[in-house]
Structures are given as structure tokens and as C-alpha cells.
Amino acid sequence: MLATLTSRWRTALAFLSLLASTNYISFTFGKTTTILGEILLYGQANSAAPPCPQNATSAAGGGGGGATTATAPMLRGSGRPSYHEPSPHLWESTPVVEPHAGRKTVLVTGAAGFIASHVSLALLERGDSVVVVDELNDYYDVEVKRNNLELLREKAREVSERGGGRSSPEELLAVYVGDVNNATLMTAVFERHRPGWVCHLAARAGVRPSIDDPLLYVRANVAGTTNMLEYSRLHSVRNVVVASSSSVYGESGSTYFSEAEDVDRPVSPYAATKRSGELISRTYHRLYGLNVTNLRFFTVYGPRGRPDMAPYKFIRSISEGSRIDRYGDGSTSRDYTYVDDVVDGVVRSIDRPYPCEVVNLGKGSGTRLSEFIGLVERYTGRAANVRVMPEQPGDVPFTNADVSKARRLLGYEPRVTMEEGIRRTVAWYNETFG
Ligand SMILES: NC(=O)c1ccc[n+]([C@@H]2O[C@H](COP(=O)([O-])OP(=O)(O)OC[C@H]3O[C@@H](n4cnc5c(N)ncnc54)[C@H](O)[C@@H]3O)[C@@H](O)[C@H]2O)c1
């Protein structure tokens, strides 16, 4: 007994000194116990110092990951990694993957942010365990992100109570604050939780700031995605879903942007990082047989939306009666997608481990900026005070998703019209700030 306790203390101390060396903070679920430094952890401290990623091996792929080793999946007898050549032009004949129905442990990155917090709520609601990694950067008000994490904690408690305590809130949700490029943190997270499924949505988002600081975007989006793919293959994750963006279509002249298009002419560093994420995903599939789907989101809006994006800014400014800057003559058109539709698409994609795909998730039709502003005026009951500004470098004038691939492969069907989406978002805004 004494020997066991002593050995537990030794491993605990080893972990504490590891945390100390990397400046972590640990908060236990509901109790906010500060240990040291930088990680915020809703859950218990890891019991041992994690090995370096190159040596990492694990025995079970949490949430149904199956037996795992640090090596790439091999074709039986061939000695070579299994490989499915994705064919963007032939997706009509791609065999449709049946959804995995069991309970999962899903690692969701960026879940203090807008889209990933909604995705995490949906996963918790259906009974999955969610492990969050988010660095809580100050790209916008960190308080917004803390509130999003608080919502996840509330949901974990509610689901636990509903299930009669079969799963504790700690089993349903663990939150780590840190950079996905932090090897010590990511090794600890993968070793401790063994997620069978990864949904990598963390990124530096925003086109214009990427022009001012491209290296920041490369580190977060290109290195960050590569890191997530690397850990996923080392831990034999069953399916990785990565956020890409409609911005990869750049100045495409098509009426409907299709995944079959050549997208190698990005017009902003942000778009280039998102395209790079798609390419490195394909490489990981090619080399290691990792299942990975990149989802190209089209201007997502809705409750708790990103404060730097036009839908949120317009609703706030028009509600408050302050001036809005409209870039261009209002004829630019975007495929605005309501967040619930995107969440539905992301969850469908997590459940369907396609070998290697890129899929648009949009509404499937564009709305002119002037029409968009008109809808906000209607639902806020206020007239917009518009200042017309020149179009911005890096902005694309027109986006419109072809969602037929998402329909076929994921069973995705966007349901929320622009009018309904604006109505719901304004209602949320009034409830929150009114
Ligand atoms: N919102 C949209 O309209 C839209 C459109 C296309 C693509 N996307 C993509 O969808 C994803 C989610 O976007 P969002 O709008 O929710 O953005 P968001 O900024 O609200 O969320 C991103 C989160 O990632 C975190 N993060 C950033 N870098 C990190 C790092 N290195 N390590 C750990 N966490 C990090 C941030 O702190 C933030 O909470 C992003 O990948 C974005 O590029 C969004």
C-alpha cells in the first residue's frame, strides 16, 4: 500500500515538475485549482510524464480507436502503407462511407472559438466525450472564449446528470489551454485521452490580419495542422476532420465553387495556409493511410459568432445605431452559412472516416451584401448608417458553394435560410446584449 502510494507520488511529482518546466496551469473540473503556469485543465492531472512523440505508442484508441502503434497503417502483406487515391473529379462514384454510430472520444481543437464550441456542444449533447485544446489567443476578446468554455462545462454537467451520473462531467469533458504546436502538451493529451477521432478547427482565422502577419498564420495553421496530423497518425486516430475555407477558391470565376476546381492561386496568406493544410493532409493520407477530410467552410455566422466578421459587426453596429463600413458597392455576394448547418456537416464528417476528401460546407447560394444589410435592418428594426469603403485586398468578391459532394458523401443538407439565420442571430444578440 505504502509502496503504491509512494510510486503514485513519484509519478505525480514527475508530472508536476514537467508542468513546472513548461509553465502550465492546471484547473480541476469545477474547482479551479491552480497548479502552475499555462494549461487550464478541466479534469485530473496526467499521471506520468509523457514520452516524446517519436517514441509514443498506445494500447487503445479511445472511443473505439482500436489497437494502436506508432507506425503507419500497412496493407496486409505488402509492407507499404495503405493508400486511397482521392479523385476530386470522380467523387460521384466514391463509395459512400456508413456513419460510425458508437460513442466516441473526440479531440476538438479551437473549441473556445466560435464554430468548434458549437461542434463540441453537439458532440456532448449526443453523449460523446470531448477533449478540448485551445490556446485562448487574443485575436478577439478572450472573455468570449472563456464564456464558450463555460457553456461546454455546463453542458457536460447537464448531460452527466441526465445520464444519472453514468459518465461524470470530467469523463465527458476535458479542457486544455495551450498551443497545438506545444509537443509536451499534445503528447500528454493524446497519451492520456487516446482520442479515436480528431476534429481540428483551431486556426488563426481572418483574411486581412493574415496580410499583416503571415508568419503567425503559417505557424498556427500550417505547422499546427501538420502537428495534429502527426499526432493523429502516431496514435492511429480513426478519422481526422480539418477546417479549410472557401477562401482557397480565391478569384475563381465559377458560379458554384466545386471541389474539382484548381485552387492553387490563393489571394491571401490565410487562404494559402488553408490550402497548405489540405495538401499536407493529403500527404499524410498518402504516406500513412490516415483518414482525413478537409471541410471548406463558407462564411459561417450565428449566435456567439466571431466578433471580427461582417455578420456580427453589422448586427452589433446596426442594433446600436452606429456606423458600419461597407467595403465595395454592396454587390459583392457571399455564401453565408448558418452555424447549425455547419455543425451538422462537421459532425457527419467526424462520423464518416473517408480515406481522403475535401468537401465544401456552405448554404449553396449567395446573398448580396446589400440584401444582407437589409435583413439585419428588418430584424433589428433599425436603419443602417453605412459608410462606403473601397474593396479590400485579399477579399474575394463572390463565394457560392457547390454542396452536391457534401450531399452525397455526408448526407448534408443546409436547412437554415438567410432570413431565418439572421432572425435567430439578431434574437440571440438581443437576448445577450439587449
Ligand atoms: N467562421 C468562418 O466563417 C470560417 C470560414 C472558413 C473557415 N473557417 C475555419 O474554421 C475554423 C474555426 O473558425 P472560427 O470562426 O470558429 O474561429 P475562432 O477564431 O472563433 O476559433 C479558432 C480558435 O482556435 C484557437 N487557436 C488558434 N490558434 C491556435 C493554436 N495554435 N493552438 C490552439 N488553439 C488555437 C483560438 O484561440 C480560437 O479560439 C478555423 O480553422 C477557421 O479558419 C471559419
The ligand as a Gaussian input file, in Angstrom:
#p B3LYP/6-31G(d) Opt

LIG

0 1
 N      -16.007000      31.395000     -39.299000
 C      -15.924000      31.242000     -40.615000
 O      -16.706000      31.811000     -41.375000
 C      -14.888000      30.345000     -41.216000
 C      -14.833000      30.239000     -42.616000
 C      -13.897000      29.392000     -43.176000
 C      -13.037000      28.663000     -42.388000
 N      -13.092000      28.785000     -41.035000
 C      -12.181000      27.989000     -40.230000
 O      -12.948000      27.334000     -39.223000
 C      -12.166000      27.197000     -38.034000
 C      -12.901000      27.796000     -36.853000
 O      -13.135000      29.183000     -37.135000
 P      -13.886000      30.144000     -36.129000
 O      -14.599000      31.129000     -36.945000
 O      -14.602000      29.357000     -35.126000
 O      -12.633000      30.883000     -35.474000
 P      -12.307000      31.266000     -33.961000
 O      -11.185000      32.256000     -34.026000
 O      -13.547000      31.672000     -33.245000
 O      -11.809000      29.903000     -33.346000
 C      -10.497000      29.416000     -33.526000
 C       -9.950000      29.018000     -32.161000
 O       -8.671000      28.424000     -32.361000
 C       -7.836000      28.827000     -31.298000
 N       -6.448000      28.705000     -31.776000
 C       -5.859000      29.425000     -32.756000
 N       -4.598000      29.027000     -32.914000
 C       -4.382000      28.029000     -32.016000
 C       -3.277000      27.226000     -31.699000
 N       -2.105000      27.346000     -32.343000
 N       -3.425000      26.299000     -30.731000
 C       -4.591000      26.151000     -30.066000
 N       -5.671000      26.903000     -30.329000
 C       -5.564000      27.830000     -31.293000
 C       -8.242000      30.248000     -30.986000
 O       -7.904000      30.637000     -29.658000
 C       -9.743000      30.192000     -31.219000
 O      -10.457000      30.002000     -30.009000
 C      -10.832000      27.860000     -38.335000
 O       -9.945000      26.847000     -38.759000
 C      -11.130000      28.788000     -39.487000
 O      -10.004000      29.041000     -40.275000
 C      -14.001000      29.615000     -40.432000

